[in-house]
Amino acid sequence: MATQQELEVRKMRGQAIAEHEANVRRIDENAYKVHSQSGDFEYDVLSTEKGWVCSCPDFTHREVKCKHIFAVELSLELRR
């Protein structure tokens, strides 16, 4: 389980991603592509019955809310 401090760091990194509109691409109402901060590729962020999931190693190995999920959520808030 992630500590509150670790979640805050992920949220801040997600905010940095979301600040550049091109970093978060909507595929459809349940799927997004989010640009990696460390390379020239994208991760899949999907809305599922269990909530958001991401294809990044942080989410797949630790099963915690990652910066890419935060980026999608923040991007959705900014667009409202």
C-alpha positions in Angstrom: 0.0 0.0 0.0 1.3 3.4 -0.9 1.9 6.0 1.7 0.2 9.4 1.6 3.5 11.0 0.7 4.0 8.6 -2.2 0.5 9.3 -3.5 1.2 13.1 -3.4 4.4 12.6 -5.4 2.5 10.6 -8.0 -0.3 13.3 -8.1 2.2 16.1 -8.7 3.9 14.1 -11.5 0.5 13.4 -13.0 -0.3 17.1 -12.8 2.9 17.9 -14.7 1.8 15.4 -17.4 -1.7 16.8 -17.6 -0.5 20.4 -17.9 0.4 19.6 -21.6 -2.8 18.7 -23.4 -1.0 16.6 -26.0 0.3 14.2 -23.2 -3.2 12.8 -22.6 -5.1 11.5 -25.6 -8.7 10.4 -25.4 -9.3 7.3 -27.4 -12.9 6.8 -26.3 -14.9 7.4 -23.2 -13.1 4.6 -21.4 -9.6 4.6 -22.9 -6.7 7.1 -22.9 -3.1 7.1 -24.1 -0.8 8.9 -21.7 2.7 10.0 -22.8 5.6 8.6 -20.7 7.8 11.2 -18.8 10.8 9.0 -19.2 10.7 7.9 -22.8 9.0 8.3 -26.2 6.1 6.0 -25.7 2.6 5.9 -24.2 0.8 3.9 -21.6 -2.8 2.8 -21.8 -5.1 4.0 -19.1 -8.5 2.4 -19.1 -11.7 2.9 -17.1 -13.0 -0.5 -15.9 -15.7 -1.8 -13.5 -13.0 -1.8 -10.8 -11.8 1.7 -11.6 -8.9 3.1 -13.6 -6.1 0.7 -14.6 -2.8 1.5 -16.3 -0.3 -0.5 -18.4 2.7 1.1 -16.7 5.1 -0.9 -14.4 4.2 1.2 -11.3 0.5 0.2 -11.6 1.0 -3.4 -12.8 3.6 -4.3 -10.2 2.5 -2.2 -7.2 -1.3 -2.0 -8.0 -1.4 1.6 -6.8 -2.8 4.7 -8.4 0.0 5.9 -10.8 0.9 9.3 -12.2 -0.7 8.4 -15.5 -4.1 7.7 -13.8 -3.7 11.0 -12.0 -3.0 12.7 -15.3 -6.2 11.4 -16.9 -8.3 12.4 -13.9 -6.7 15.9 -13.8 -7.1 16.2 -17.6 -10.8 15.4 -17.3 -11.2 18.0 -14.5 -9.5 20.7 -16.6 -11.8 19.9 -19.6 -15.0 20.4 -17.5 
